[in-house]
Amino acid sequence: MQYAKNILETIGNTPLVRLNNITKGIEATVLAKVEFFNPGSSVKDRMALKMVEDAEQDGRLKPGGTIVEGTSGNTGMGLALAAIVKGYQLICVSTDKQSKEKFDILRAVGAQVIVCPTNVAPEDPRSYYSTSKRIAEETPNSWYVNQYDNPSNSIAHYLQTGPEIWDQTNGKITHFVVGVGTGGTISGVGKYLKEKNPEIKIWGIDTYGSVFKKYHETRIFDENEIYPYITEGIGEDILPENVNFDVIDNFEKVTDKDAAIYTRKLAREEGIFAGNSCGAAVRGVIQLEKHFKKDDVVVVLLHDSGSRYVGKMYNDEWMKENNFL
Ligand SMILES: Cc1ncc(COP(=O)(O)O)c(C=O)c1O
């Protein structure tokens, strides 16, 4: 019989799928690493499990404990699966910018969800950074995950996602393009691929309203770069420790409008029903076209599933309200 001993064993080994229509005009082979095939429907299952296992191993997370995290949903889902299988409670703290579907999904898998305002500074006590830390301090036998600065996040991608991409492309990958939030995916995959072949270019996709691109180019943390934006999952107003700027060759910014439009195009032109940051990443690949040669193999990682965005980018009314249609 072939079966997984529990749902956590089904994490990883996601397919690489060639993009055929949306990338028309690009001569290089563009392959999407489709992460919604993970059981929690996103790439974040990988790092959530690794963070939990590492915390169990060194005693930060104890039997019957409560996991506390500030999460926009996908990491929460991964943590929820790990919590269910391993017997922990989970409290997720998030912001009111995130889609309602994400909170509903988290509650469906037993998490307690606390929603904080988006447009306050990280150090404000109402922010989701401050609130999640406070809840962790106030809850007995709890462990605060902190995906931004927790090294297990990028290590998961160094040990798993990077090797998968290398093996699936037979080492022929020339460019890796991915949206950057905590930085775990780009830093872990980027480090692995650069060790295998330092010629591989690692491109981060950033949003307008985020500090990453300017910081990468100037090493200046410019607060003027920070303003509210719509794209979910990527861009930051902080510098997470998981962003290893040294393995990233460049950042490319994509507008909210283009990210939303390309999310829909990916579904309609490729049959890949993926999330908002995936639209941003694919649009980023198109913006970077002049960097690719005919024989290049470009891998773009698609973080999550479209089901979490049916009330937003996949909804015509929402698109019109935001002047995206
Ligand atoms: C939808 C989505 N896209 C992109 C990212 C960014 O990935 P990472 O945190 O590994 O940089 C995340 C992670 O928060 C996400 O949930």
The ligand as an SDF file (V2000), in Angstrom:
LIG
                    3D

 16 16  0  0  0  0  0  0  0  0999 V2000
    0.9930   34.6400   -0.8940 C   0  0  0  0  0  0  0  0  0  0  0  0
    2.4170   34.8330   -0.5150 C   0  0  0  0  0  0  0  0  0  0  0  0
    3.2760   35.2280   -1.4570 N   0  0  0  0  0  0  0  0  0  0  0  0
    4.5640   35.4500   -1.1880 C   0  0  0  0  0  0  0  0  0  0  0  0
    5.0780   35.2820    0.0860 C   0  0  0  0  0  0  0  0  0  0  0  0
    6.5200   35.5980    0.3390 C   0  0  0  0  0  0  0  0  0  0  0  0
    7.3030   34.4470    0.6430 O   0  0  0  0  0  0  0  0  0  0  0  0
    8.4970   34.5780    1.6480 P   0  0  0  0  0  0  0  0  0  0  0  0
    7.8970   34.9370    2.9770 O   0  0  0  0  0  0  0  0  0  0  0  0
    9.1330   33.2280    1.6880 O   0  0  0  0  0  0  0  0  0  0  0  0
    9.4170   35.6440    1.1810 O   0  0  0  0  0  0  0  0  0  0  0  0
    4.2200   34.8570    1.0920 C   0  0  0  0  0  0  0  0  0  0  0  0
    4.7180   34.7030    2.4510 C   0  0  0  0  0  0  0  0  0  0  0  0
    4.3380   35.3480    3.3860 O   0  0  0  0  0  0  0  0  0  0  0  0
    2.8700   34.6210    0.7910 C   0  0  0  0  0  0  0  0  0  0  0  0
    2.0030   34.1980    1.7310 O   0  0  0  0  0  0  0  0  0  0  0  0
  1  2  1  0
  2  3  1  0
  2 15  2  0
  3  4  2  0
  4  5  1  0
  5  6  1  0
  5 12  2  0
  6  7  1  0
  7  8  1  0
  8  9  2  0
  8 10  1  0
  8 11  1  0
 12 13  1  0
 12 15  1  0
 13 14  2  0
 15 16  1  0
M  END
$$$$
